[in-house]
Amino acid sequence: MSGLALGSTHVTLQASDLARAEFLGFTVQNETYAVSIEHVVEILRQTNVTPVPRAGRYVDGVLSVRGRLVTVVSIRALLGFARAPIERKSRILLSNVGGETVGFVVDSVLQVFHLTPEMFEAPEVLSNNPPEHWLGIARTSAFVLTLIDLGKLLSLALPNRTED
């Protein structure tokens, strides 16, 4: 496939965008996902997150990162999975979303994948009516990755947040 043209509700990825695409792979509920590496600011080991009363069902709390408060959300909850205990492999992906740094708790981080256009397929391969946060899928020799847009995922769950 020379490029990926997605439906009007999805972000459009062109072959030129994918020529040197790098995505960070991670797991949630034994499923493999990936986000564009350019949206990942930092990966933190699981640390103490301070709960915030009435913050919302997706929000785990806040975390201080070098003196700045970061909202931490459960990507499990955002994706519709049940919450699970934090494991040794759990990580927090810090991402810039709408000008704000947000932490997304994932079960584990896999690796950075260097993906070529031939590896991509439209999100309709997985579902006739895919969620807006799905960018598509990518097939590697070892994984099938669901590519997601963290900003869109967060804006769908927390409408008062703005997207990038």
C-alpha positions in Angstrom: 0.0 0.0 0.0 1.6 3.3 -1.0 -0.2 5.4 1.5 -3.2 5.5 3.8 -6.2 7.6 2.9 -8.6 7.5 5.8 -12.2 8.6 6.0 -13.2 12.2 6.6 -13.6 11.7 10.4 -10.0 10.4 10.6 -6.7 12.1 10.4 -5.3 11.7 6.9 -2.0 10.1 6.6 -0.2 10.4 3.3 2.7 8.2 1.9 5.1 11.1 2.5 4.1 11.2 6.2 4.8 7.5 6.5 8.1 7.3 4.7 10.0 7.5 8.0 7.1 7.0 10.5 8.1 6.1 14.0 5.5 4.8 16.4 5.9 3.9 20.1 4.3 0.5 20.7 2.6 -0.3 24.0 0.2 -2.8 25.5 -3.2 -2.4 27.2 -5.2 -5.4 28.2 -3.0 -7.7 26.1 -3.7 -5.6 23.0 -0.9 -3.8 21.1 -1.3 -0.1 20.3 1.0 2.5 19.0 1.2 6.3 18.9 3.4 8.6 16.8 6.7 9.0 18.6 6.5 12.8 17.8 3.7 13.1 20.4 5.5 11.3 23.2 7.4 13.7 25.4 8.8 11.1 27.9 8.2 7.7 29.3 8.0 7.4 33.1 8.2 4.4 35.3 5.0 4.1 37.4 5.2 6.5 40.2 3.0 7.8 42.9 0.0 9.5 41.4 -2.0 11.7 43.7 -5.7 11.1 43.4 -7.9 14.1 42.7 -11.5 13.9 44.1 -14.3 14.2 41.5 -11.7 14.5 38.7 -13.6 12.2 36.4 -13.7 8.5 35.8 -10.8 8.5 33.4 -8.5 10.5 35.5 -6.1 8.7 37.9 -4.9 11.9 39.4 -1.9 14.2 39.1 1.8 13.8 39.1 4.6 16.3 39.6 7.1 16.1 36.8 10.1 18.5 37.4 7.8 20.9 39.3 4.9 20.8 36.8 1.6 19.2 37.6 0.6 16.6 35.0 -2.9 15.1 34.7 -2.7 11.3 34.6 -5.4 9.4 32.8 -6.1 5.7 32.5 -5.8 4.6 28.9 -7.5 1.3 29.9 -10.6 3.3 31.0 -10.4 5.5 27.9 -10.4 2.4 25.7 -13.3 0.8 27.5 -11.3 -1.8 29.5 -11.6 -2.4 33.2 -9.0 -0.8 35.4 -6.3 -3.1 36.7 -3.7 -3.0 39.4 -0.5 -1.2 38.5 2.2 -3.7 37.6 6.0 -3.5 37.5 5.9 -3.1 33.7 3.3 -0.2 33.8 4.5 3.1 32.4 3.2 6.6 32.0 3.5 8.1 28.5 3.8 11.8 28.7 2.2 13.4 25.6 1.4 17.0 24.5 -2.3 17.3 24.0 -3.8 20.6 23.2 -0.8 22.5 24.6 -0.9 20.6 27.9 1.2 17.6 29.0 -0.9 14.7 29.9 0.2 11.3 31.3 -1.4 8.1 29.9 -1.0 4.9 32.0 -0.2 1.9 29.8 0.4 -1.7 30.8 3.8 -1.9 29.2 6.0 -0.2 26.6 7.2 -2.4 23.7 9.6 -0.5 21.5 9.8 2.2 18.8 8.6 0.8 15.5 10.1 2.2 12.2 7.1 1.7 9.9 7.0 1.9 6.2 3.9 2.7 4.0 3.4 -0.9 3.1 2.8 -1.8 6.7 -0.3 0.4 7.1 -3.9 -0.4 6.6 -7.0 1.8 7.1 -8.9 1.4 10.4 -11.9 -0.1 8.5 -9.9 -3.3 8.3 -10.7 -3.7 12.0 -14.3 -2.4 12.1 -16.8 -1.0 9.6 -17.4 2.0 11.8 -14.0 2.6 13.6 -13.7 5.0 16.5 -12.4 8.5 15.6 -9.2 7.9 17.5 -8.1 5.0 15.4 -5.6 6.0 12.7 -5.3 2.5 11.2 -3.3 -0.6 11.8 0.2 -1.5 11.1 1.5 -5.1 10.6 5.1 -5.9 11.6 6.7 -9.3 11.6 5.8 -9.8 15.2 2.9 -7.4 15.9 -0.4 -6.0 14.6 -0.5 -2.5 16.0 -3.7 -0.4 16.4 -2.5 3.1 15.7 -4.3 5.7 17.8 -4.3 9.5 18.2 -4.0 10.2 21.9 -5.4 13.8 21.5 -8.5 12.6 19.7 -9.0 9.7 22.3 -8.7 12.2 25.2 -11.1 14.7 23.5 -13.7 12.1 23.0 -13.5 11.1 26.6 -13.0 14.5 28.1 -14.8 17.0 25.8 -13.6 20.0 27.6 -10.0 19.2 26.5 -8.8 20.5 23.1 -7.0 18.4 20.5 -3.6 19.1 19.0 
